[in-house]
Amino acid sequence: MSDKDFKALEICLTRSVSLLISSYMRTRLKTLRKHLPFIENSFIYPYNKGRIEGINNKIKVLNSVTYGYRNL
């Protein structure tokens, strides 16, 4: 079985839901179904936003370090 088997995920999400599961789980399944085309794109394309998140984190760290300085 492949790590990125979108068809298997799609089959799991489109099955009928048992009445025994909680309302929280139903809400999460509904959200996943709603975003299914975007999830498929993440399976197809190798792009992610990790580098941008790292840059944003460095900027936030620099801002927190400079809180004690009056003038830069």
Contact map, one row per residue, 1 for C-alpha under 8 A:
111010000000000000000000000000000000000000000000000000000000000000000000
111110000000000000000000000000000000000000000000000000000000000000000000
111110000000000000000000000000000000000000000000000000000000000000000000
011111000000000000000000000000000000000000100000000000000000000000000000
111111111000000000000000000000000000000000000000000000000000000000000000
000111111100000000000000000000000000000100100000000000000000000000000000
000011111110000000000000000000000000000000000000000000000000000000000000
000011111111000000000000000000000000000000000000000000000000000000000000
000011111111100000000000000000000000000000000000000000000000000000000000
000001111111110000000000000000000001000000000000000000000000000000000000
000000111111111000000000000000000000000000000000000000000000000000000000
000000011111111000000000000000000000000000000000000000000000000000000000
000000001111111000000000000010011000000000000000000000000000000000000000
000000000111111100000000000000001000000000000000000000000000000000000000
000000000011111110000000000000000000000000000000000000000000000000000000
000000000000011111000000000000000000000000000000000000000000000000000000
000000000000001111101000010000000000000000000000000000000000000000000000
000000000000000111111000000000000000000000000000000000000000000000000000
000000000000000011111100000000000000000000000000000000000000000000000000
000000000000000001111100000000000000000000000000000000000000000000000000
000000000000000011111110110000000000000000000000000000000000000000000000
000000000000000000111111110000000000000000000000000000000000000000000000
000000000000000000001111111000000000000000000000000000000000000000000000
000000000000000000000111111100000000000000000000000000000000000000000000
000000000000000000001111111110000000000000000000000000000000000000000000
000000000000000010001111111111000000000000000000000000000000000000000000
000000000000000000000011111111100000000000000000000000000000000000000000
000000000000000000000001111111110000000000000000000000000000000000000000
000000000000100000000000111111111000000000000000000000000000000000000000
000000000000000000000000011111111100000000000000000000000000000000000000
000000000000000000000000001111111110000000000000000000000000000000000000
000000000000100000000000000111111111000000000000000000000000000000000000
000000000000110000000000000011111111000000000000000000000000000000000000
000000000000000000000000000001111111100000000000000000000000000000000000
000000000000000000000000000000111111111000000000000000000000000000000000
000000000100000000000000000000011111111100000000000000000000000000000000
000000000000000000000000000000000111111110000000000000000000000000000000
000000000000000000000000000000000011111111000000000000000000000000000000
000000000000000000000000000000000011111111100000000000000000000000000000
000001000000000000000000000000000001111111110000000000000000000000000000
000000000000000000000000000000000000111111111000000000000000000000000000
000000000000000000000000000000000000011111111110000000000000000000000000
000101000000000000000000000000000000001111111100000000000000000000000000
000000000000000000000000000000000000000111111100000000000000000000000000
000000000000000000000000000000000000000011111110000000000000000000000000
000000000000000000000000000000000000000001111111000000000000000000000000
000000000000000000000000000000000000000001001111100000000000000000000000
000000000000000000000000000000000000000000000111110000000000000000000000
000000000000000000000000000000000000000000000011111110000000000000000000
000000000000000000000000000000000000000000000001111111000000000000000000
000000000000000000000000000000000000000000000000111111100000000000000000
000000000000000000000000000000000000000000000000111111110000000000000000
000000000000000000000000000000000000000000000000111111111000000000000000
000000000000000000000000000000000000000000000000011111111100000000000000
000000000000000000000000000000000000000000000000001111111110000000000000
000000000000000000000000000000000000000000000000000111111111000000000000
000000000000000000000000000000000000000000000000000011111111100000000000
000000000000000000000000000000000000000000000000000001111111110000000000
000000000000000000000000000000000000000000000000000000111111111000000000
000000000000000000000000000000000000000000000000000000011111111100000000
000000000000000000000000000000000000000000000000000000001111111110000000
000000000000000000000000000000000000000000000000000000000111111111000000
000000000000000000000000000000000000000000000000000000000011111111100000
000000000000000000000000000000000000000000000000000000000001111111100000
000000000000000000000000000000000000000000000000000000000000111111110000
000000000000000000000000000000000000000000000000000000000000011111111000
000000000000000000000000000000000000000000000000000000000000001111111100
000000000000000000000000000000000000000000000000000000000000000011111100
000000000000000000000000000000000000000000000000000000000000000001111111
000000000000000000000000000000000000000000000000000000000000000000111111
000000000000000000000000000000000000000000000000000000000000000000001111
000000000000000000000000000000000000000000000000000000000000000000001111
